[in-house]
Amino acid sequence: MAVFAADTFTGADGTAIVGGGYTASDGGTWSEHPNELAGTACLSDANACRTSAAGLSMYIHSATPGGAEYDVELDVICKTAASPADVTGPAGRILTAARTYYFGNHSRAGATWELRKFVGGVNTLLGSSAGALTAGVTYHAKLEIRNAAKKLFVDGVELISSADNVIAGAGQAGFRQSSAGAAMTNSNGYHADSFVATDLTAGGAGTPYYYDRRRRAA
Amino acid sequence: MAKRYYLCDIVTRQDPSDPSSTLVYPKIVDFGVKNFVAHYPPQDVDTGLYADSTVLCLVADANHQQLQGVEGIDQFPDFPLHGRMSAMATPAVNAVQAALQKRGMPVTWTQSQGWGEVLRAIGTAVAPGFHEANFDVLDV
């Protein structure tokens, strides 16, 4: 397995991750899905990613996977309660020609982890698993994309497994972040961190990027 | 209480936080179900529209009684996947047959087949590619 995209969201507080010259820690760049609403993602004061104003978007890493089967991982950092509309989670098989992708996220409104797909503007709930988040705790979400199954893991536990494979193209990896009700601040909302995407091609760094960052943070 | 399978209606409504998109989910969600996975009919990749209005669900919620007798939600029996259809109680078999007939799903079986095989046939009738091994939700 090989890491093909990664970001530790390191930089000055308030730096927009799209445009403005920000470069991901692996040298890649971020763009917004052209068919999504306007996003406002920026760096936090603790090297993570939050929103700077109310908004919702899908952020796409510039790298392309070696095939259609890969994993996308993201830390979801639960700060103190903000808008009930807060959503953050990993996404894959993101196609830009239409609003099409798979994603997993935690919904504060429903107090659930969710596995979803967006196809042609239709947002389908493939499955959910109850679980409220605790302020101050970081949760590691992994979206595992295989042709036979799309799975959502949180902290290593498989929550949902779906046989859906309507979106067959490899697309790209990224994450969805929403604060539709109000902006996230450095102290509230669902911040994103430790983004890493790994495909099934041979080679790679050997040590997953995520764990390497965890060691540095410890 | 064990996980149980359901056939239920698909609900479609506008996303209140994103007017440009449509939300789709199984009707069980409107009855408070939070722990489930759903297998949908074929979907048009350009429009997102579904070919049918029935979805197969596996529900892990502890209380299945809240979903009994609800219009648009058909509860399948609590029966082992490896159990033969010959061992399933007649009222349960009749309920499965009635749900399939009501939804126009021509799934048949023999007495020697297992409930898991029948569920696989039902899932495949909803949409190709279904396999119970790739369809699961964390138990609660």
HADDOCK unambig.tbl for C-alpha pairs under 7 A between the chains (distance, minus, plus):
assign (segid A and resid 112 and name CA) (segid B and resid 34 and name CA) 6.99 0.50 0.50
assign (segid A and resid 119 and name CA) (segid B and resid 45 and name CA) 6.09 0.50 0.50
assign (segid A and resid 119 and name CA) (segid B and resid 48 and name CA) 4.96 0.50 0.50
assign (segid A and resid 120 and name CA) (segid B and resid 45 and name CA) 6.33 0.50 0.50
assign (segid A and resid 120 and name CA) (segid B and resid 46 and name CA) 5.18 0.50 0.50
assign (segid A and resid 120 and name CA) (segid B and resid 47 and name CA) 4.80 0.50 0.50
assign (segid A and resid 120 and name CA) (segid B and resid 48 and name CA) 4.65 0.50 0.50
assign (segid A and resid 121 and name CA) (segid B and resid 21 and name CA) 5.02 0.50 0.50
assign (segid A and resid 121 and name CA) (segid B and resid 22 and name CA) 6.53 0.50 0.50
assign (segid A and resid 121 and name CA) (segid B and resid 48 and name CA) 6.54 0.50 0.50
assign (segid A and resid 122 and name CA) (segid B and resid 21 and name CA) 5.72 0.50 0.50
assign (segid A and resid 122 and name CA) (segid B and resid 22 and name CA) 4.83 0.50 0.50
assign (segid A and resid 122 and name CA) (segid B and resid 23 and name CA) 6.16 0.50 0.50
assign (segid A and resid 122 and name CA) (segid B and resid 24 and name CA) 6.99 0.50 0.50
assign (segid A and resid 122 and name CA) (segid B and resid 48 and name CA) 5.33 0.50 0.50
assign (segid A and resid 123 and name CA) (segid B and resid 21 and name CA) 6.64 0.50 0.50
assign (segid A and resid 123 and name CA) (segid B and resid 22 and name CA) 5.78 0.50 0.50
assign (segid A and resid 123 and name CA) (segid B and resid 23 and name CA) 4.88 0.50 0.50
assign (segid A and resid 123 and name CA) (segid B and resid 24 and name CA) 6.00 0.50 0.50
assign (segid A and resid 124 and name CA) (segid B and resid 23 and name CA) 5.96 0.50 0.50
assign (segid A and resid 124 and name CA) (segid B and resid 24 and name CA) 4.56 0.50 0.50
assign (segid A and resid 124 and name CA) (segid B and resid 25 and name CA) 5.97 0.50 0.50
assign (segid A and resid 125 and name CA) (segid B and resid 24 and name CA) 6.22 0.50 0.50
assign (segid A and resid 125 and name CA) (segid B and resid 25 and name CA) 5.19 0.50 0.50
assign (segid A and resid 126 and name CA) (segid B and resid 37 and name CA) 5.79 0.50 0.50
assign (segid A and resid 126 and name CA) (segid B and resid 38 and name CA) 5.21 0.50 0.50
assign (segid A and resid 127 and name CA) (segid B and resid 36 and name CA) 5.29 0.50 0.50
assign (segid A and resid 127 and name CA) (segid B and resid 37 and name CA) 3.94 0.50 0.50
assign (segid A and resid 127 and name CA) (segid B and resid 38 and name CA) 5.83 0.50 0.50
assign (segid A and resid 128 and name CA) (segid B and resid 34 and name CA) 5.86 0.50 0.50
assign (segid A and resid 128 and name CA) (segid B and resid 35 and name CA) 5.31 0.50 0.50
assign (segid A and resid 128 and name CA) (segid B and resid 36 and name CA) 5.61 0.50 0.50
assign (segid A and resid 128 and name CA) (segid B and resid 37 and name CA) 6.57 0.50 0.50
assign (segid A and resid 129 and name CA) (segid B and resid 34 and name CA) 5.80 0.50 0.50
assign (segid A and resid 129 and name CA) (segid B and resid 35 and name CA) 4.45 0.50 0.50
assign (segid A and resid 129 and name CA) (segid B and resid 36 and name CA) 6.73 0.50 0.50
assign (segid A and resid 130 and name CA) (segid B and resid 34 and name CA) 5.60 0.50 0.50
assign (segid A and resid 130 and name CA) (segid B and resid 35 and name CA) 6.00 0.50 0.50
assign (segid A and resid 148 and name CA) (segid B and resid 134 and name CA) 6.80 0.50 0.50
assign (segid A and resid 149 and name CA) (segid B and resid 134 and name CA) 5.59 0.50 0.50
assign (segid A and resid 158 and name CA) (segid B and resid 138 and name CA) 6.84 0.50 0.50
assign (segid A and resid 159 and name CA) (segid B and resid 137 and name CA) 5.55 0.50 0.50
assign (segid A and resid 159 and name CA) (segid B and resid 138 and name CA) 4.83 0.50 0.50
assign (segid A and resid 160 and name CA) (segid B and resid 37 and name CA) 6.59 0.50 0.50
assign (segid A and resid 160 and name CA) (segid B and resid 136 and name CA) 5.89 0.50 0.50
assign (segid A and resid 160 and name CA) (segid B and resid 137 and name CA) 4.51 0.50 0.50
assign (segid A and resid 160 and name CA) (segid B and resid 138 and name CA) 6.44 0.50 0.50
assign (segid A and resid 161 and name CA) (segid B and resid 134 and name CA) 5.96 0.50 0.50
assign (segid A and resid 161 and name CA) (segid B and resid 135 and name CA) 5.13 0.50 0.50
assign (segid A and resid 161 and name CA) (segid B and resid 136 and name CA) 4.99 0.50 0.50
assign (segid A and resid 161 and name CA) (segid B and resid 137 and name CA) 6.26 0.50 0.50
assign (segid A and resid 162 and name CA) (segid B and resid 37 and name CA) 6.65 0.50 0.50
assign (segid A and resid 162 and name CA) (segid B and resid 134 and name CA) 6.08 0.50 0.50
assign (segid A and resid 162 and name CA) (segid B and resid 135 and name CA) 5.01 0.50 0.50
assign (segid A and resid 162 and name CA) (segid B and resid 136 and name CA) 6.90 0.50 0.50
assign (segid A and resid 163 and name CA) (segid B and resid 129 and name CA) 6.82 0.50 0.50
assign (segid A and resid 163 and name CA) (segid B and resid 130 and name CA) 5.93 0.50 0.50
assign (segid A and resid 163 and name CA) (segid B and resid 134 and name CA) 5.44 0.50 0.50
assign (segid A and resid 163 and name CA) (segid B and resid 135 and name CA) 5.88 0.50 0.50
assign (segid A and resid 164 and name CA) (segid B and resid 39 and name CA) 6.89 0.50 0.50
assign (segid A and resid 180 and name CA) (segid B and resid 17 and name CA) 6.53 0.50 0.50
